[in-house]
Amino acid sequence: MDFLLLEDIDSTNSYVATHAAELRDMTMVMAARQSAGRGQRGNSWESEPGKNLTFTLLYRPVDFPARNQFAISEAVALAIVDFLIANSIGAKVKWPNDIYVADSKISGILIEHSLQGSKIEHSRIGVGLNVNQSVFLSDAPNPVSMTQLSGKEYEISRVAAAVGNCLERRLAMTASPEGRRLLHREFLNQLWRGDGRAYPFRRPGQKPFEGTITGISEFGPISVRDNESGTTDEYAFKEIEFLLADTNKAN
């Protein structure tokens, strides 16, 4: 894996999109400071300069059908979970690809693909991992960092190298049907709120309901049973919101 550190940039995802042709496969472009870091749903990503790991990885899968793109998302999420567990932080994957510790968000992932026909030509894998930040100023409902959880300070370059190793191992699994099946099983095992219990959800624009996750398709959609009506529906990204317990805030 190649590493490229940029001191001040608007967005590593935008940089990689612009310079993809010049970058080698498995190049991790990191930023000490991002002025326009992006998360899911178009949200901004708060990161105190020099305190966290924010990067975009350029990944060029070989002969990879676009229909299997969720396997890449699973691999990346599991790689971040692997790293955190190795550092004694019990992390889970919040569908589709945020990383949570209990009810707090420690990492966000944004993956964008460029296609060539029906195949993925390259993926831009954006990750923000809260490492040494101890104070969060945005109105994000539930951020947490490694240092808040452990009381330790971490060297960002060492974190980047370790995360890179985890990503290499997990992304290699996407190349075969057997590897993708294993990724999917492990993704389900590491699923936040995937314990069969009822939790609050909301369909956009509707009232909250108590629901239970019943499964996730290998192609990405999540199945949730409405415990009041007894019906189970499948939802794509943005079609359902997880709510923080005892509040109406989406997380």
KAHU-V322530 format. One record per residue. N is the residue number from 1. RES is the residue in one small letter. BURIAL is 1 if it has 16 or more other C-alpha atoms within 10 Angstrom, else 0. Layout:
N_RES_BURIAL / N_RES_BURIAL
This chain:
1_m_0 / 2_d_0 / 3_f_1 / 4_l_0 / 5_l_0 / 6_l_0 / 7_e_0 / 8_d_0 / 9_i_1 / 10_d_0 / 11_s_1 / 12_t_1 / 13_n_1 / 14_s_1 / 15_y_0 / 16_v_1 / 17_a_1 / 18_t_0 / 19_h_0 / 20_a_1 / 21_a_0 / 22_e_0 / 23_l_0 / 24_r_0 / 25_d_1 / 26_m_1 / 27_t_1 / 28_m_1 / 29_v_1 / 30_m_1 / 31_a_1 / 32_a_1 / 33_r_1 / 34_q_1 / 35_s_1 / 36_a_1 / 37_g_1 / 38_r_1 / 39_g_1 / 40_q_0 / 41_r_0 / 42_g_0 / 43_n_0 / 44_s_0 / 45_w_1 / 46_e_1 / 47_s_1 / 48_e_1 / 49_p_1 / 50_g_1 / 51_k_1 / 52_n_1 / 53_l_1 / 54_t_1 / 55_f_1 / 56_t_1 / 57_l_1 / 58_l_1 / 59_y_1 / 60_r_1 / 61_p_1 / 62_v_0 / 63_d_0 / 64_f_1 / 65_p_0 / 66_a_1 / 67_r_0 / 68_n_1 / 69_q_1 / 70_f_1 / 71_a_1 / 72_i_1 / 73_s_1 / 74_e_1 / 75_a_1 / 76_v_1 / 77_a_1 / 78_l_1 / 79_a_1 / 80_i_1 / 81_v_1 / 82_d_1 / 83_f_1 / 84_l_1 / 85_i_0 / 86_a_0 / 87_n_0 / 88_s_0 / 89_i_0 / 90_g_0 / 91_a_1 / 92_k_1 / 93_v_1 / 94_k_1 / 95_w_1 / 96_p_1 / 97_n_1 / 98_d_1 / 99_i_1 / 100_y_1 / 101_v_1 / 102_a_0 / 103_d_1 / 104_s_1 / 105_k_1 / 106_i_1 / 107_s_1 / 108_g_1 / 109_i_1 / 110_l_1 / 111_i_1 / 112_e_0 / 113_h_1 / 114_s_0 / 115_l_0 / 116_q_0 / 117_g_0 / 118_s_0 / 119_k_1 / 120_i_1 / 121_e_1 / 122_h_1 / 123_s_1 / 124_r_1 / 125_i_1 / 126_g_1 / 127_v_1 / 128_g_1 / 129_l_1 / 130_n_1 / 131_v_1 / 132_n_1 / 133_q_1 / 134_s_1 / 135_v_0 / 136_f_0 / 137_l_0 / 138_s_0 / 139_d_0 / 140_a_0 / 141_p_0 / 142_n_0 / 143_p_1 / 144_v_1 / 145_s_1 / 146_m_1 / 147_t_0 / 148_q_0 / 149_l_0 / 150_s_0 / 151_g_0 / 152_k_0 / 153_e_0 / 154_y_0 / 155_e_0 / 156_i_1 / 157_s_0 / 158_r_0 / 159_v_1 / 160_a_1 / 161_a_0 / 162_a_1 / 163_v_1 / 164_g_1 / 165_n_0 / 166_c_1 / 167_l_1 / 168_e_1 / 169_r_0 / 170_r_1 / 171_l_1 / 172_a_0 / 173_m_1 / 174_t_1 / 175_a_1 / 176_s_0 / 177_p_0 / 178_e_0 / 179_g_1 / 180_r_1 / 181_r_0 / 182_l_0 / 183_l_1 / 184_h_1 / 185_r_0 / 186_e_0 / 187_f_1 / 188_l_1 / 189_n_0 / 190_q_1 / 191_l_1 / 192_w_1 / 193_r_1 / 194_g_1 / 195_d_0 / 196_g_0 / 197_r_0 / 198_a_1 / 199_y_1 / 200_p_1 / 201_f_1 / 202_r_1 / 203_r_0 / 204_p_0 / 205_g_0 / 206_q_0 / 207_k_0 / 208_p_0 / 209_f_1 / 210_e_1 / 211_g_1 / 212_t_1 / 213_i_1 / 214_t_1 / 215_g_1 / 216_i_1 / 217_s_0 / 218_e_1 / 219_f_0 / 220_g_1 / 221_p_1 / 222_i_1 / 223_s_1 / 224_v_1 / 225_r_1 / 226_d_1 / 227_n_0 / 228_e_0 / 229_s_0 / 230_g_0 / 231_t_0 / 232_t_0 / 233_d_0 / 234_e_1 / 235_y_1 / 236_a_0 / 237_f_0 / 238_k_0 / 239_e_0 / 240_i_1 / 241_e_1 / 242_f_1 / 243_l_1 / 244_l_1 / 245_a_0 / 246_d_0 / 247_t_0 / 248_n_0 / 249_k_0 / 250_a_0 / 251_n_1
